[in-house]
């Protein structure tokens, strides 16, 4: 193997390693922020669907940090057993980070007034 081929191979491994670390760091941040939201917002998200309570500033601070695709990646049947989705929509809206009507967030579709479903 020539010196140039070795250099290209080393560079290729470095790029792959960098992309892997970046991806893992992004996933870790997503999980950390999602856990913060669960910690600071749990009292505003639990079943039953009513009454809806205005979230605290600390909850809204956590909501502001969440990446909506990250949040939606956690929404499955198990998540819905512990979290009232109508309350989640309410909290997101109250914290100025609304989920668009008709958007598909995991397995949940945000109620709409006839709008087409899509990404949040």
BAFI-3210 file (N, C-alpha, C; in Angstrom, 3 decimals, decimal comma, padded with zeros to 6 digits):
// residues 120
n [1|2|3|4|5|6|7|8|9|10|11|12|13|14|15|16|17|18|19|20|21|22|23|24|25|26|27|28|29|30|31|32|33|34|35|36|37|38|39|40|41|42|43|44|45|46|47|48|49|50|51|52|53|54|55|56|57|58|59|60|61|62|63|64|65|66|67|68|69|70|71|72|73|74|75|76|77|78|79|80|81|82|83|84|85|86|87|88|89|90|91|92|93|94|95|96|97|98|99|100|101|102|103|104|105|106|107|108|109|110|111|112|113|114|115|116|117|118|119|120]
n.u [000,849|000,603|001,972|000,151|-002,270|-002,496|-002,800|-005,241|-006,924|-006,676|-007,762|-010,372|-011,261|-011,143|-013,121|-015,430|-015,415|-015,770|-018,346|-019,816|-019,435|-020,614|-023,274|-023,954|-023,624|-025,616|-027,887|-027,645|-027,975|-030,605|-031,947|-031,255|-032,496|-035,145|-035,539|-035,281|-037,542|-039,521|-039,033|-039,448|-041,961|-043,764|-045,995|-047,811|-048,478|-049,593|-052,123|-055,528|-056,950|-058,043|-058,084|-056,443|-053,403|-051,728|-048,399|-045,314|-042,663|-040,185|-040,807|-041,562|-039,105|-037,680|-039,247|-038,746|-036,194|-036,435|-036,235|-038,517|-038,829|-037,214|-038,638|-041,024|-040,064|-040,132|-042,760|-044,873|-047,002|-046,538|-045,509|-047,778|-049,362|-048,435|-048,422|-050,607|-051,677|-053,316|-052,789|-050,039|-049,995|-051,294|-049,470|-047,161|-048,125|-048,803|-046,272|-045,206|-044,245|-045,666|-047,290|-048,116|-051,498|-052,829|-050,384|-048,201|-047,056|-044,972|-046,911|-049,154|-051,604|-051,924|-054,871|-056,877|-058,449|-059,463|-057,129|-054,360|-052,517|-049,147|-045,606|-044,422]
n.v [-001,169|002,151|005,299|007,370|005,956|004,870|007,231|008,171|006,121|006,337|008,888|008,372|006,573|008,359|010,230|008,601|007,837|010,349|011,030|009,016|009,590|012,141|011,498|009,821|011,649|013,495|011,865|011,303|013,858|014,325|012,358|013,196|015,758|015,022|013,457|015,470|016,982|015,125|014,929|017,586|018,194|016,238|016,324|017,769|016,265|013,807|011,222|011,667|012,999|015,469|017,638|020,223|021,737|024,797|024,834|024,953|027,449|026,163|023,724|024,668|025,717|023,348|022,242|024,074|023,348|020,931|018,897|018,566|016,331|014,539|014,270|013,151|010,728|009,107|008,552|006,071|003,180|002,414|004,790|006,395|005,222|006,252|008,982|011,639|012,384|014,528|016,370|016,685|017,998|020,342|021,365|021,752|023,739|025,762|026,379|027,684|026,154|024,752|021,733|021,090|021,137|018,135|016,952|014,112|012,528|010,294|007,518|008,961|011,238|014,622|016,267|017,712|020,205|019,058|019,320|018,161|015,292|015,304|015,926|016,978]
n.w [000,000|-000,906|000,278|-000,169|-000,513|002,052|003,522|002,514|003,372|006,183|006,481|005,620|007,631|009,783|009,090|009,098|011,811|012,997|012,061|013,293|016,038|016,124|015,474|017,647|019,733|019,112|019,410|022,144|023,255|022,471|023,992|026,596|026,749|026,319|028,606|030,570|029,960|030,627|033,384|034,387|033,428|034,031|035,810|034,394|032,264|032,789|032,741|033,863|030,727|031,309|034,176|032,283|033,059|033,369|032,359|034,293|034,440|034,399|033,231|030,696|029,887|029,487|027,445|025,401|024,686|023,428|020,543|018,056|016,172|017,610|020,051|019,025|018,143|020,329|020,818|021,213|021,656|024,326|025,451|025,230|027,153|029,522|029,161|028,598|025,527|024,518|026,580|026,221|023,738|024,532|026,481|024,906|023,197|025,075|025,940|023,821|021,687|019,571|018,385|015,132|013,968|012,717|012,332|012,374|015,073|016,079|016,822|017,150|015,977|015,751|016,578|014,018|011,945|009,549|008,102|006,147|007,100|008,315|008,753|011,980]
ca.u [000,000|001,429|001,771|-001,073|-003,399|-002,589|-003,336|-006,659|-007,592|-006,710|-008,724|-011,689|-011,605|-011,358|-014,435|-016,446|-015,414|-016,353|-019,783|-020,367|-019,448|-021,615|-024,583|-024,169|-023,770|-026,949|-028,856|-027,517|-028,609|-032,035|-032,420|-031,106|-033,527|-036,416|-035,629|-035,556|-038,949|-040,287|-038,821|-040,031|-043,319|-044,583|-047,268|-048,693|-048,667|-050,152|-053,553|-056,452|-056,764|-058,465|-057,934|-055,139|-052,825|-050,693|-047,090|-044,381|-041,582|-039,133|-041,301|-041,465|-037,686|-037,338|-039,956|-038,056|-034,954|-036,704|-036,326|-039,803|-038,640|-036,698|-039,779|-041,952|-039,455|-040,433|-044,203|-045,365|-048,124|-046,106|-045,431|-049,144|-049,939|-047,994|-048,550|-051,828|-051,277|-053,956|-052,052|-048,761|-050,282|-051,593|-048,227|-046,308|-048,720|-048,659|-044,850|-044,835|-043,590|-046,824|-047,316|-049,096|-052,683|-052,711|-049,060|-048,046|-045,976|-044,928|-048,155|-050,247|-051,850|-052,473|-056,189|-056,894|-059,757|-059,475|-055,850|-053,665|-051,479|-047,786|-044,586|-044,651]
ca.v [000,000|003,359|006,304|008,089|005,073|004,814|008,524|008,210|005,172|006,956|009,982|007,756|006,111|009,537|010,792|007,678|007,966|011,650|010,943|008,152|010,345|013,200|010,868|009,390|012,848|014,017|010,983|011,486|015,149|014,098|011,601|014,043|016,797|014,307|013,096|016,715|017,319|014,191|015,268|018,878|018,364|015,046|016,648|018,407|015,347|012,519|010,951|011,709|014,087|016,725|019,008|020,650|022,733|025,617|024,329|025,857|028,016|025,129|022,793|025,343|025,781|022,031|022,115|024,904|022,675|019,665|018,827|017,889|014,963|013,720|013,968|012,257|009,399|008,333|008,356|004,766|002,756|002,434|006,201|006,893|004,702|007,091|010,404|012,069|013,110|015,852|017,256|016,995|019,026|021,554|021,865|022,251|024,993|026,739|026,729|028,344|025,237|023,911|020,674|021,517|020,287|017,176|016,334|012,751|012,500|008,877|006,859|009,884|012,319|015,788|016,565|018,824|020,568|018,655|019,511|016,938|014,840|015,501|015,990|018,008]
ca.w [000,000|-001,015|001,321|-000,510|-000,214|003,513|003,971|002,163|004,257|007,510|006,390|005,538|008,977|010,621|008,742|009,617|013,271|013,334|011,829|014,325|017,294|015,986|015,537|019,030|020,561|018,825|020,058|023,594|023,561|022,306|025,158|027,785|026,742|026,485|030,031|031,296|029,744|031,446|034,792|034,753|032,909|034,274|036,469|033,423|031,146|033,207|032,589|032,722|029,772|031,943|033,698|031,757|033,963|032,745|032,794|034,977|033,623|034,274|032,211|029,394|029,525|028,939|026,169|024,416|024,288|022,746|019,095|017,861|015,662|018,712|020,921|018,337|017,989|021,524|020,955|020,806|022,499|025,721|025,828|025,381|028,400|030,624|028,843|027,918|024,320|024,480|027,487|025,590|022,732|025,294|027,086|023,829|022,757|026,160|026,029|022,571|020,755|019,246|017,383|014,133|013,786|011,619|012,220|012,880|016,062|016,423|016,416|017,456|015,037|016,428|015,998|013,070|011,411|008,163|007,425|005,756|008,040|007,845|009,793|012,998]
c.u [000,899|001,104|000,474|-002,305|-003,613|-003,213|-004,831|-007,453|-007,728|-007,737|-010,150|-012,145|-011,901|-012,738|-015,553|-016,535|-016,071|-017,868|-020,460|-020,467|-020,506|-023,018|-024,902|-024,374|-025,147|-028,027|-028,820|-028,188|-030,126|-032,600|-032,341|-032,218|-034,902|-036,608|-035,908|-037,020|-039,838|-040,205|-039,589|-041,479|-044,261|-045,935|-048,280|-049,077|-049,377|-051,655|-054,259|-056,217|-057,169|-058,345|-056,529|-054,657|-051,733|-049,329|-046,234|-043,357|-040,496|-039,527|-041,149|-040,017|-037,241|-037,990|-039,228|-036,781|-035,199|-036,757|-037,575|-039,641|-038,075|-037,843|-040,678|-041,382|-039,743|-041,910|-044,605|-046,478|-047,752|-046,039|-046,830|-049,842|-049,579|-048,228|-049,871|-051,409|-052,024|-053,267|-050,691|-048,949|-050,529|-050,315|-047,305|-046,822|-048,528|-047,221|-044,310|-043,997|-044,648|-046,528|-048,422|-050,286|-052,504|-051,359|-049,054|-046,821|-045,897|-046,197|-049,368|-050,370|-052,520|-053,808|-056,136|-058,316|-059,743|-058,181|-055,211|-052,606|-050,110|-046,820|-044,916|-043,609]
c.v [001,237|004,321|007,070|007,243|004,963|006,087|008,629|007,287|005,742|008,079|009,438|007,259|007,279|010,147|009,902|007,785|009,270|011,620|010,080|008,886|011,427|012,620|010,445|010,586|013,457|013,187|011,155|012,782|015,007|013,402|012,452|015,089|016,174|013,920|014,327|017,099|016,406|014,542|016,526|019,058|017,222|015,360|017,255|017,470|014,040|012,433|011,316|012,943|015,451|016,589|019,251|021,805|023,489|025,169|025,409|026,415|026,974|024,091|023,420|025,503|024,460|021,827|022,898|024,238|021,447|019,855|018,002|016,511|014,014|013,297|012,930|010,855|008,507|007,965|007,030|004,378|002,794|003,869|006,746|006,341|005,598|008,574|010,649|012,896|014,437|016,846|017,628|018,105|020,363|022,180|022,443|023,607|026,087|027,224|027,312|027,468|024,238|022,809|021,075|020,574|019,396|016,507|014,960|012,744|011,077|008,212|007,757|010,941|013,447|016,131|017,808|019,127|020,299|018,872|018,168|016,582|015,068|015,479|017,124|019,076]
c.w [000,000|000,124|001,081|-000,168|001,298|004,062|003,694|003,088|005,670|007,531|006,364|006,915|009,910|010,357|009,273|011,127|013,701|013,143|012,885|015,649|017,244|016,112|016,966|019,951|020,351|019,478|021,571|024,026|023,485|023,538|026,417|027,868|026,943|027,950|030,889|031,164|030,587|032,925|035,180|034,314|033,298|034,900|035,507|032,287|031,509|032,922|033,886|031,857|030,335|033,445|033,156|032,621|033,223|033,259|033,455|033,995|033,388|033,229|030,828|028,946|028,896|027,573|025,079|023,894|023,419|021,232|018,795|017,219|016,730|019,612|020,272|018,152|019,194|021,650|020,328|021,771|023,979|026,241|026,100|026,628|029,579|030,411|028,120|026,704|024,174|025,429|026,905|024,554|023,433|025,866|026,011|023,342|023,806|026,293|024,720|021,628|020,280|018,233|016,406|014,068|012,558|011,521|012,878|013,779|016,598|015,919|016,624|016,363|015,798|015,770|015,108|012,656|009,905|007,412|007,132|006,797|007,440|009,005|010,759|012,855]
res [x|x|x|x|x|x|x|x|x|x|x|x|x|x|x|x|x|x|x|x|x|x|x|x|x|x|x|x|x|x|x|x|x|x|x|x|x|x|x|x|x|x|x|x|x|x|x|x|x|x|x|x|x|x|x|x|x|x|x|x|x|x|x|x|x|x|x|x|x|x|x|x|x|x|x|x|x|x|x|x|x|x|x|x|x|x|x|x|x|x|x|x|x|x|x|x|x|x|x|x|x|x|x|x|x|x|x|x|x|x|x|x|x|x|x|x|x|x|x|x]
***
